[in-house]
Amino acid sequence: MTGDSLNDALSWKAAHAGSPAAVEGFGREAPGHLNACQMIEANANLIGLSSADQGARMDFITDRVAVGDAGEVENAEGLRRRRIGAVLSLARFDHPPLAMPHAVIEIADRRALLGESISAATAFIKTHVAAGRRVLVHCKAGISRSPALTLCYLHELEGYSIEEALARVKARRPQADPHPTLLASIRAHYGQEVAPFVDVSSNENPYGPSPRVLSALVAAAATAHLYPDGPGDSLREALAQRLGVGTENIVLGNGSTEILEMTARALLGPDSEAIIGWPSFPTYRAMARRAGAREVLVPLVDHDYDLDAIAARISENTGLIVLGNPNNPTGRVIGKAAMGRLLDRLPPHVVLCLDEAYCDYADRQDFPDSLEAVRSGRPLVVVRTFSKAFGLAGLRIGYAVAPPALARRIDSFRQRFNTSSIAQAAALAALDDRDHVARSAALNVSAREKLCAGIAELGLAFVKNSEANFVMIDVGDGAAITAELQKSGVRVKSLDAIGLPACIRVSVGTPEQNARLVETLAWLQRHVDAAAGVGRNLRALEATSA
């Protein structure tokens, strides 16, 4: 009788204990198991299994490879009865030496596996199986690490695909549940195109820049020894034509953050105030502080800007109102009518700075036409960037669109060569490829919908109706979850620093990246005792429906 058939028999018997089939000899409900189950006690000595061992914690994945927990190695008699001839420990081993071949490969759970660890583990199992020994592979609980390395053995040396090996391990040991990071590193080790690390923390375009940009970068590198055009006239002309404004309306910046800083320096001072809807992008507060202005924070209501409250806070000292549309981190937008009402309420001495970094992702029908407001001379600075949908975050280039007098005032704070010739060339090429931005935006919509569906299945609260390439999620303890995810190779953004300690912000990545994030959160929910109990923070809540 093989270990496989006996293990199957034990599993079937445990699952059907007390049923008529179990009592009456199984009949047709357990074909192939009748003799095995009837012979369990009679044949137990063949592998050293007594009736007292039927509830033991190790499970045979093959007739010579078993998976168990740390408690198995404390029971020398149990190892003898199971005829275990070699032990592979994947966690710290603090017990007396075993009287058999024994290797310790300390592996941190929920971390990417090193290739050398995979090779060493599979080599140990292979060597002792070939020598006719039964091998016990164990970690602390026998849930993640030992099943993961055992499936490597099945894949590498017994010809199973990775998915088949995982299915076999789970079938033989139902509690087996390798962490998604371990599985990703295993797939990468065996040549699958899987990124062992996922970064969904910075709202970048996961599909990168247009191929035209890559060609433009190569061409521009040939003149890297020359200073750039300071004002960036060629790019400003292209932007003016695209946006339907004049070049006198446009100021270039080293990313939109420099534009925001220049705007604050131009319009704020020690005796002025900046009104900021909050929580939002932390640069808004930082730029006001650096300009010496007082911050006036107006809380969001149901994740949206309270524009009436913002208008009510305007005083004779107000120099600037700063709003993101869509807002970061909620992803929510101000509609056309609401924006028009706010502009109508602005006194002559107040300028609205509208950060539209994510406007290329917004598809809401009533998204306001801010450029038309600029054309009509409204006191408005529209700030945009090539970092997001255009995929040029590493090149640092953005721009402002404002009425001419206001644009000149902001431009007076621009350093002479603030944007590089390479960044300008890349931005020009990016503008020429409208299809790339449209594809990126469309892919973002479908991926965001699937990501939100996955979050909802976990029962986690999140802000619905995001019009950007990110989603804000309530995970109970944002800092703890962020730290644990980062250790597991998944980077997200904790929102503790902006007054949302329970929340994280996750960028919408590729479908594979989004799935990895959701799978990792789900694993932490399933195993609340792992990772110092951090999974307990992932309490199931009703998703925010606003």
SEVOSE-187028 format. One record per residue (C-alpha): x, y, z; residue in one letter. Coordinates in steps of 0.5 Angstrom, whole numbers, padded with zeros to 4 digits, always signed. Example, Ala and Ser with C-alpha at 12.3 -4.5 7.8 and 13.67 -1.06 7.14 Angstrom:
<lumlos>
+0025-0009+0016A/+0027-0002+0014S/
</lumlos>
This chain:
<lumlos>
+0000+0000+0000M/+0003+0007-0002T/+0004+0013+0002G/-0001+0016-0003D/-0006+0011-0003S/-0006+0011+0005L/-0006+0019+0005N/-0012+0019+0001D/-0016+0014+0005A/-0014+0018+0011L/-0017+0024+0008S/-0023+0021+0006W/-0024+0017+0012K/-0024+0024+0016A/-0028+0028+0011A/-0034+0022+0012H/-0033+0020+0019A/-0040+0018+0021G/-0043+0018+0015S/-0047+0012+0012P/-0041+0011+0007A/-0036+0011+0012A/-0040+0006+0017V/-0042+0001+0011E/-0036+0000+0007G/-0037+0006+0003F/-0041+0003-0003G/-0040+0007-0010R/-0039+0014-0006E/-0031+0012-0005A/-0029+0008-0011P/-0022+0006-0010G/-0022+0007-0003H/-0025+0001+0000L/-0019-0004+0001N/-0015+0002+0003A/-0019+0005+0009C/-0021-0002+0011Q/-0013-0004+0011M/-0011+0002+0015I/-0010-0001+0022E/-0008-0008+0019A/-0003-0004+0015N/-0001+0001+0019A/+0006-0002+0021N/+0008-0002+0014L/+0009+0006+0015I/+0009+0006+0022G/+0003+0009+0023L/-0002+0007+0029S/-0009+0009+0030S/-0006+0015+0035A/-0002+0018+0029D/-0009+0019+0025Q/-0009+0026+0027G/-0002+0027+0026A/+0000+0034+0023R/+0004+0032+0017M/+0001+0030+0010D/+0005+0026+0005F/+0005+0030-0002I/+0008+0024-0005T/+0010+0017-0002D/+0016+0020+0000R/+0015+0027+0001V/+0011+0030+0007A/+0009+0037+0009V/+0009+0039+0016G/+0009+0044+0022D/+0015+0045+0027A/+0012+0040+0032G/+0013+0034+0028E/+0021+0035+0029V/+0019+0035+0037E/+0016+0028+0036N/+0022+0023+0035A/+0017+0017+0036E/+0012+0020+0031G/+0018+0021+0026L/+0020+0014+0027R/+0013+0011+0026R/+0012+0015+0020R/+0019+0012+0017R/+0022+0019+0016I/+0029+0019+0014G/+0031+0026+0013A/+0028+0033+0015V/+0029+0039+0012L/+0027+0045+0016S/+0025+0052+0013L/+0025+0056+0020A/+0029+0057+0026R/+0031+0050+0029F/+0032+0050+0036D/+0032+0043+0038H/+0037+0038+0040P/+0040+0035+0033P/+0036+0030+0030L/+0039+0023+0029A/+0038+0023+0021M/+0040+0027+0015P/+0038+0034+0017H/+0038+0041+0013A/+0036+0048+0016V/+0035+0053+0011I/+0032+0059+0014E/+0027+0063+0010I/+0023+0069+0012A/+0016+0068+0011D/+0012+0073+0006R/+0018+0075+0003R/+0021+0073-0004A/+0025+0067-0004L/+0032+0067-0006L/+0034+0063-0012G/+0039+0059-0008E/+0034+0057-0003S/+0030+0054-0008I/+0036+0050-0011S/+0038+0048-0004A/+0032+0046-0002A/+0030+0042-0008T/+0037+0039-0008A/+0036+0036-0001F/+0029+0033-0002I/+0032+0030-0009K/+0038+0027-0006T/+0034+0024+0000H/+0029+0021-0004V/+0034+0018-0009A/+0037+0015-0003A/+0030+0011-0001G/+0029+0016+0005R/+0022+0019+0006R/+0023+0027+0007V/+0019+0031+0012L/+0019+0039+0010V/+0017+0043+0015H/+0016+0051+0017C/+0013+0053+0023K/+0006+0052+0021A/+0006+0048+0015G/+0002+0053+0011I/+0006+0057+0007S/+0014+0056+0006R/+0014+0048+0007S/+0008+0048+0002P/+0012+0053-0003A/+0018+0049-0003L/+0015+0042-0004T/+0012+0045-0010L/+0018+0047-0013C/+0021+0040-0012Y/+0014+0037-0016L/+0015+0042-0021H/+0023+0041-0022E/+0024+0034-0021L/+0017+0031-0022E/+0015+0034-0028G/+0009+0038-0026Y/+0007+0045-0028S/+0007+0050-0022I/+0000+0050-0022E/-0001+0043-0022E/+0004+0042-0017A/+0001+0048-0012L/-0006+0044-0014A/-0003+0037-0011R/+0000+0040-0005V/-0007+0044-0003K/-0011+0037-0005A/-0006+0033+0000R/-0005+0038+0005R/-0012+0043+0005P/-0009+0048+0010Q/-0003+0049+0005A/-0003+0057+0003D/+0003+0059+0000P/+0004+0067+0001H/+0003+0070-0006P/+0010+0073-0006T/+0013+0066-0005L/+0009+0064-0011L/+0011+0070-0015A/+0018+0069-0014S/+0018+0062-0015I/+0015+0063-0022R/+0020+0068-0023A/+0025+0063-0021H/+0023+0058-0026Y/+0023+0063-0032G/+0016+0066-0032Q/+0015+0073-0034E/+0013+0075-0027V/+0015+0081-0023A/+0017+0079-0016P/+0016+0086-0013F/+0010+0091-0015V/+0010+0098-0014D/+0003+0101-0014V/+0005+0107-0009S/+0006+0113-0014S/+0001+0113-0019N/+0005+0112-0025E/+0003+0110-0032N/+0004+0102-0031P/+0005+0102-0039Y/+0010+0107-0039G/+0011+0112-0045P/+0010+0112-0052S/+0015+0108-0057P/+0015+0115-0060R/+0018+0118-0054V/+0023+0113-0053L/+0026+0114-0060S/+0026+0122-0059A/+0030+0121-0052L/+0035+0117-0057V/+0035+0123-0062A/+0036+0128-0056A/+0041+0125-0053A/+0046+0127-0058A/+0045+0134-0056T/+0046+0133-0049A/+0052+0137-0049H/+0048+0143-0050L/+0044+0148-0046Y/+0036+0147-0047P/+0032+0152-0049D/+0030+0156-0043G/+0023+0158-0044P/+0022+0151-0048G/+0019+0155-0054D/+0018+0149-0058S/+0014+0145-0053L/+0010+0151-0051R/+0008+0153-0058E/+0006+0145-0059A/+0002+0146-0052L/-0001+0152-0054A/-0004+0149-0061Q/-0006+0143-0057R/-0010+0147-0052L/-0013+0153-0056G/-0009+0158-0052V/-0003+0163-0053G/+0004+0161-0052T/+0004+0167-0047E/-0001+0163-0043N/+0004+0157-0042I/+0010+0156-0037V/+0014+0150-0036L/+0016+0147-0030G/+0021+0141-0027N/+0014+0137-0026G/+0008+0140-0024S/+0011+0140-0017T/+0015+0146-0019E/+0010+0150-0022I/+0006+0149-0016L/+0012+0152-0012E/+0013+0158-0017M/+0005+0159-0016T/+0006+0160-0009A/+0012+0164-0009R/+0008+0169-0014A/+0002+0169-0010L/+0003+0168-0003L/+0007+0172+0003G/+0008+0172+0010P/+0001+0176+0011D/-0003+0172+0006S/-0007+0165+0007E/-0008+0159+0003A/-0014+0156+0003I/-0013+0148+0002I/-0019+0143+0001G/-0016+0137+0006W/-0014+0132+0006P/-0011+0132-0001S/-0004+0133-0004F/+0001+0134+0002P/+0005+0139-0003T/+0000+0144-0003Y/+0001+0145+0005R/+0008+0145+0004A/+0009+0150-0001M/+0004+0155+0003A/+0009+0154+0009R/+0015+0155+0005R/+0012+0162+0002A/+0011+0164+0009G/+0003+0164+0008A/-0002+0161+0013R/-0006+0155+0012E/-0013+0155+0012V/-0015+0147+0012L/-0023+0146+0010V/-0025+0139+0011P/-0028+0134+0005L/-0035+0132+0006V/-0036+0125+0004D/-0029+0125+0000H/-0031+0131-0004D/-0029+0138-0003Y/-0034+0143+0001D/-0034+0148-0004L/-0039+0153+0000D/-0035+0152+0006A/-0028+0154+0002I/-0032+0160-0001A/-0034+0162+0006A/-0027+0162+0009R/-0025+0167+0004I/-0022+0173+0007S/-0018+0180+0005E/-0012+0176+0007N/-0013+0170+0002T/-0008+0170-0004G/-0009+0163-0006L/-0014+0157-0006I/-0011+0150-0008V/-0015+0144-0011L/-0014+0138-0014G/-0019+0136-0020N/-0019+0130-0019P/-0017+0130-0012N/-0011+0126-0009N/-0012+0121-0005P/-0020+0120-0006T/-0020+0121-0014G/-0026+0125-0014R/-0028+0131-0018V/-0031+0137-0018I/-0036+0138-0023G/-0037+0143-0029K/-0043+0147-0025A/-0040+0147-0018A/-0033+0149-0021M/-0037+0155-0025G/-0040+0157-0018R/-0034+0157-0014L/-0031+0162-0020L/-0036+0166-0019D/-0035+0167-0012R/-0028+0169-0012L/-0026+0176-0011P/-0021+0180-0015P/-0015+0179-0010H/-0016+0171-0010V/-0013+0166-0015V/-0016+0159-0016L/-0010+0154-0017C/-0013+0148-0020L/-0008+0142-0020D/-0010+0137-0026E/-0005+0132-0026A/-0010+0127-0027Y/-0015+0130-0032C/-0013+0125-0037D/-0016+0119-0033Y/-0022+0123-0032A/-0028+0121-0036D/-0034+0124-0032R/-0038+0128-0037Q/-0039+0134-0033D/-0031+0135-0032F/-0030+0142-0032P/-0027+0146-0038D/-0022+0150-0034S/-0018+0152-0040L/-0024+0156-0043E/-0024+0159-0036A/-0017+0161-0037V/-0019+0164-0044R/-0024+0168-0041S/-0019+0171-0036G/-0021+0168-0030R/-0016+0168-0024P/-0014+0161-0025L/-0008+0157-0026V/-0009+0150-0029V/-0003+0146-0027V/-0002+0140-0031R/+0004+0134-0032T/+0007+0129-0037F/+0008+0125-0031S/+0002+0121-0030K/-0002+0119-0037A/+0004+0121-0041F/+0008+0116-0037G/+0014+0121-0036L/+0015+0121-0029A/+0022+0120-0029G/+0024+0126-0034L/+0020+0131-0029R/+0016+0136-0034I/+0010+0140-0033G/+0006+0146-0034Y/+0002+0152-0032A/-0004+0155-0036V/-0006+0162-0034A/-0008+0169-0036P/-0002+0172-0039P/-0001+0177-0033A/-0001+0171-0028L/+0003+0167-0033A/+0008+0172-0033R/+0008+0173-0026R/+0009+0166-0024I/+0015+0165-0030D/+0019+0170-0026S/+0020+0165-0021F/+0023+0160-0026R/+0030+0158-0026Q/+0033+0159-0033R/+0034+0152-0035F/+0029+0149-0031N/+0027+0143-0036T/+0032+0139-0040S/+0032+0139-0047S/+0031+0131-0047I/+0025+0132-0042A/+0022+0138-0047Q/+0024+0133-0053A/+0020+0127-0050A/+0014+0132-0048A/+0014+0134-0055L/+0014+0126-0058A/+0009+0125-0052A/+0004+0130-0055L/+0004+0127-0062D/+0002+0120-0060D/-0005+0122-0057R/-0007+0114-0058D/-0002+0112-0053H/-0005+0117-0048V/-0012+0114-0050A/-0010+0107-0049R/-0007+0108-0042S/-0014+0112-0040A/-0018+0106-0043A/-0014+0101-0040L/-0014+0104-0033N/-0022+0105-0033V/-0022+0097-0034S/-0017+0095-0029A/-0019+0100-0024R/-0026+0097-0024E/-0023+0090-0023K/-0019+0092-0018L/-0025+0095-0014C/-0029+0089-0015A/-0023+0085-0012G/-0023+0090-0006I/-0030+0090-0005A/-0030+0082-0005E/-0025+0083+0001L/-0031+0087+0005G/-0026+0093+0005L/-0029+0100+0005A/-0026+0104-0001F/-0028+0111-0004V/-0032+0109-0010K/-0032+0113-0017N/-0025+0115-0017S/-0024+0119-0024E/-0016+0118-0023A/-0011+0112-0023N/-0011+0110-0016F/-0016+0108-0010V/-0017+0110-0003M/-0018+0104+0002I/-0019+0103+0009D/-0015+0098+0012V/-0016+0099+0019G/-0008+0101+0020D/-0005+0104+0014G/+0002+0104+0017A/+0002+0097+0019A/-0001+0094+0013I/+0004+0099+0008T/+0010+0096+0012A/+0007+0089+0012E/+0006+0089+0004L/+0013+0093+0003Q/+0016+0087+0006K/+0012+0082+0002S/+0014+0086-0004G/+0008+0090-0005V/+0009+0098-0005R/+0003+0102-0003V/+0002+0109+0000K/+0000+0110+0007S/-0004+0116+0008L/-0002+0117+0016D/+0002+0123+0014A/-0004+0127+0011I/-0009+0125+0017G/-0012+0119+0015L/-0009+0113+0019P/-0013+0108+0017A/-0012+0108+0010C/-0008+0107+0004I/-0008+0109-0003R/-0006+0104-0009V/-0005+0106-0016S/-0008+0102-0021V/-0003+0098-0024G/-0003+0092-0029T/-0008+0087-0028P/-0003+0082-0026E/+0000+0088-0021Q/-0007+0089-0018N/-0009+0082-0017A/-0002+0081-0013R/-0004+0086-0009L/-0011+0084-0008V/-0009+0076-0007E/-0004+0079-0001T/-0009+0083+0002L/-0013+0077+0002A/-0008+0072+0005W/-0007+0077+0011L/-0014+0076+0012Q/-0014+0069+0012R/-0008+0068+0017H/-0010+0073+0022V/-0004+0070+0027D/+0001+0071+0021A/+0005+0078+0021A/+0004+0079+0028A/-0003+0080+0027G/-0003+0085+0022V/-0009+0082+0018G/-0014+0083+0024R/-0014+0091+0021N/-0017+0088+0015L/-0024+0088+0018R/-0029+0087+0013A/-0034+0094+0012L/-0039+0096+0007E/-0036+0099+0002A/-0037+0107+0001T/-0042+0108-0003S/-0042+0116-0004A/
</lumlos>
